[in-house]
């Protein structure tokens, strides 16, 4: 035990003497949290729309007013032909063109079902899907109001009561995108800092030659690994606490679940990712090698974690591969505890998987570390 304490003392002294590492630990996460939460958003708030109105009726003006009232749309221009509007999409000055056909008011009064055309720039498939969804919802709302008004003033159509739809959004009632993003961004920051610092620590000692001085001592492999892991485990938990506090103050992040459950899972998770960093450092000889390998795994894990696209929408094979993605587990647990208020009983499977995963990875890290002079 005394041997491990001496190694811990050495590691903390090295960390606080390194002027480059201190800003990475204390300042960089907060700056990244602010930037990424505001930047990494799937919300569309400035959709540029151009309108081609061939009807010029009260109904067509009401449809246009419905889109003007939406906070997501900005009607930039009114065109007289579809070709002119299509040129705007090609020139990238419009995201969508709404074409209102001639006779739409007459068709509605005669009980027919006219259509409104949306021509959407679909270079970005995700953006096009959101524009289509927003436009359809707005048009459905306008259509419901128009239908109710026409039925009320029609002698031929019997009066019908409208079905009232009330919605209740659970766990994030205000649909605040920041409440969804902050837990996910925190997972990335804690993981990247923990894994990078741990991986670079041993490799840096290899490059400086100080690892040889440790190798000739009677320190056992597990003692050396624990001495390398525990300081960054403490730093990782501190980073999580700092990020949660910052998210609560700046983004009004809710805390509906038990922080004890969250930090218990974070403890297991950090053992896993730090063990992963130790494993990468034991099989690398230079900082460049370990950074390339870390970037490869981090890029794959982040893109498949469910931060930007739901895991349920991925192909079946990708969902199966995601079983070995630690980001996906912690991201799910973080959101469930903070937003849903889930407890340990709801997260038993995640605790079990991460516990087994951490044991396996850490065992490999200890096995592959060789004390050679």
Steps between C-alpha positions, in 0.01 A plus 500: 500500500785739584652431159178603326479816713853598398411450132183707547702776659739498206216509246322795663826694522559436128147610411512827692852581380395460136382846392355359178288237673333730756307712243393178326356368826333812641434751221463307173195291609298808598585681175414192294176449693384852419597480133378147428163530675410806292666381179410129494127551453263321268242779524433712191419860590559691176346313206510726194178457301388645169134496396339460160131589540294430186166542682530841671192432708412547867570129559846520342581811704393319815733210417788743447417679827517167683861454391587864569375455857728200554830577681678247275426659161611819331322577172771670299320567172188444290559368148274505198616169353625164625813528285606819677445338840692187400793720397507634857545147633781440252666828607462396867297811586193294595455176691144427389250628245127485567284488189129579551305389192233706330142427607585373847227710664240390243593134546471525879155664478389221263608231747804390303850432640752726328873466564779739588844418362825531698828487311774440759877520465598145599879517481490446877251218545449564872428869445260420215315251721457760774378764252250253359379411851467865609321598178257208519410579861437869429293420191296239691423758768389755239292235322322407824403863565383552144297179496328589827413848373368374166286236670357757740379723215387223268130408481565179312758346736362391841657654809771279650687539826874528463725250672712686751856375532697587811866413526715442804875457465649298781844563655572803280169682492638816341686302229814684607772369274774607742364264768542217250845605377678592825503143643630365168770765463610435860556133416727593211702754699553273800596208275734690269685670784528183708605272215743746340673603821538140614624377163745785454631472856678165464614568144646833611704318765618257232618786280672678790663179624361526856301179455827305512569629851161371612549164327817420694322552833317212677163661420250242379299544183164540672647760738639699209168483314300606806738788558445613142123446502385644834616863447320529168198320645478776763554766232228343284245500785597859578445593134156340506405687819631825355309447174175414680531809720573717199208346308266565793607865535526595132251268323260429790570127465248298709610242759202268534689184596754401761846649457633207703381259228646723228842526665502126578453427132753770408751329731466170309495678167819694572677180605405362158615799290814557709581132465449543127745791504752295698462215251568731206803648674652160577496399133627840375849643509436864408235761575425523128412130483272512803322814372429341161357187664298705750353717223396191304306347790361831626368601156319168450365491856374862494323469162328177612423614855154640429601862558397625156293212359286259707646151533158354414521649148832332423518176300467179700868410457604844631280456806668165568848652461395778738500247786875566537457879487550638855378847394154363423458355850608809691304735272185297560555481876585871526178603328285246684623607843499876439184534288291193591602448861588134442645305791738208541223245434437655157870490410602154622583376150723802425684462832559131430626550143735786589631312805590194290639718220721696743635178658593354163667818366694567820618138513636529146673829590678337795585191295655688208710732715851356519769612739801511272816695550 
